[in-house]
């Protein structure tokens, strides 16, 4: 389906207002893997996060959750080695494309296994099979499988992956890009970004409680890069894209918070408006 295409009448109601029980949650790649070491999972962190997701679902059975996981030291390292983000033009490039796909899927399978062990009914929806790009940007995305999974009480899981591109041949789509492309039709009330830090910091390393277009210019210089290898950009580019998203869909808010603090993920899932971290919202 074309992004923003409202011709599917079954989705019209979703486009009118956010679903207050639907939350998008991204587990950052630097949170669930050690991005300074190739394909190193932080198993203790991942297991705890999954247990907190299971707890939140038990506490709020009405919660409809779309989970995204960063590729961390799996997909990003392979993608950087092959330059896949910039395009695929020959046999060697397509070999690299396949290797990046395999690396991203390996981490996804590990995440799915942990979720299932915790009795979270998660299903993987590979972006490489559902996304179409034009010159590095998502142009089409299949939203019906995500909606069907939610309606069935499942937790659809998406992740950073390779994608076919009509200009570049192949490219990389980040977890955030995939989730942002889903927002228009799934209409979550919150997008929660769990990472290593407690939020976004200013130049004095003080936490910034809220960010909107009104104060972005003041804090832009404080936004640095990303620790480890990340082919999809650091904090500055992510904050910019997230602000553009909440301006487009002002009913949704975004919270950046730490997933390292035990209990913080469950609390944020159950009380996103009152949780800690940095809140991104549209100008009022």
Secondary structure as the mmCIF struct_conf table of DSSP 4:
data_model
#
loop_
_struct_conf.conf_type_id
_struct_conf.id
_struct_conf.beg_label_comp_id
_struct_conf.beg_label_asym_id
_struct_conf.beg_label_seq_id
_struct_conf.end_label_comp_id
_struct_conf.end_label_asym_id
_struct_conf.end_label_seq_id
STRN STRN1 UNK A 2 UNK A 2
TURN_TY1_P TURN_TY1_P1 UNK A 3 UNK A 4
HELX_RH_3T_P HELX_RH_3T_P1 UNK A 9 UNK A 11
HELX_RH_AL_P HELX_RH_AL_P1 UNK A 12 UNK A 16
BEND BEND1 UNK A 17 UNK A 17
STRN STRN2 UNK A 19 UNK A 27
HELX_RH_AL_P HELX_RH_AL_P2 UNK A 29 UNK A 32
STRN STRN3 UNK A 33 UNK A 33
TURN_TY1_P TURN_TY1_P2 UNK A 35 UNK A 36
BEND BEND2 UNK A 37 UNK A 37
TURN_TY1_P TURN_TY1_P3 UNK A 38 UNK A 39
STRN STRN4 UNK A 41 UNK A 41
HELX_RH_AL_P HELX_RH_AL_P3 UNK A 43 UNK A 59
TURN_TY1_P TURN_TY1_P4 UNK A 61 UNK A 62
STRN STRN5 UNK A 64 UNK A 69
HELX_RH_AL_P HELX_RH_AL_P4 UNK A 72 UNK A 82
TURN_TY1_P TURN_TY1_P5 UNK A 83 UNK A 83
HELX_RH_3T_P HELX_RH_3T_P2 UNK A 84 UNK A 86
BEND BEND3 UNK A 90 UNK A 90
HELX_RH_AL_P HELX_RH_AL_P5 UNK A 91 UNK A 117
TURN_TY1_P TURN_TY1_P6 UNK A 118 UNK A 119
STRN STRN6 UNK A 122 UNK A 124
HELX_RH_3T_P HELX_RH_3T_P3 UNK A 127 UNK A 129
TURN_TY1_P TURN_TY1_P7 UNK A 130 UNK A 130
STRN STRN7 UNK A 131 UNK A 134
TURN_TY1_P TURN_TY1_P8 UNK A 135 UNK A 136
STRN STRN8 UNK A 137 UNK A 141
HELX_RH_AL_P HELX_RH_AL_P6 UNK A 144 UNK A 151
TURN_TY1_P TURN_TY1_P9 UNK A 152 UNK A 153
STRN STRN9 UNK A 155 UNK A 159
STRN STRN10 UNK A 161 UNK A 165
TURN_TY1_P TURN_TY1_P10 UNK A 166 UNK A 168
STRN STRN11 UNK A 169 UNK A 173
HELX_RH_AL_P HELX_RH_AL_P7 UNK A 175 UNK A 186
STRN STRN12 UNK A 188 UNK A 195
BEND BEND4 UNK A 196 UNK A 199
STRN STRN13 UNK A 200 UNK A 201
TURN_TY1_P TURN_TY1_P11 UNK A 203 UNK A 204
BEND BEND5 UNK A 205 UNK A 205
HELX_LH_PP_P HELX_LH_PP_P1 UNK A 206 UNK A 206
STRN STRN14 UNK A 207 UNK A 208
STRN STRN15 UNK A 210 UNK A 211
TURN_TY1_P TURN_TY1_P12 UNK A 213 UNK A 215
HELX_RH_AL_P HELX_RH_AL_P8 UNK A 216 UNK A 219
HELX_RH_3T_P HELX_RH_3T_P4 UNK A 220 UNK A 222
BEND BEND6 UNK A 227 UNK A 228
TURN_TY1_P TURN_TY1_P13 UNK A 231 UNK A 232
HELX_RH_AL_P HELX_RH_AL_P9 UNK A 235 UNK A 248
BEND BEND7 UNK A 249 UNK A 249
TURN_TY1_P TURN_TY1_P14 UNK A 250 UNK A 251
STRN STRN16 UNK A 253 UNK A 258
BEND BEND8 UNK A 259 UNK A 261
TURN_TY1_P TURN_TY1_P15 UNK A 262 UNK A 263
HELX_RH_AL_P HELX_RH_AL_P10 UNK A 264 UNK A 270
TURN_TY1_P TURN_TY1_P16 UNK A 272 UNK A 274
BEND BEND9 UNK A 276 UNK A 277
STRN STRN17 UNK A 278 UNK A 280
#
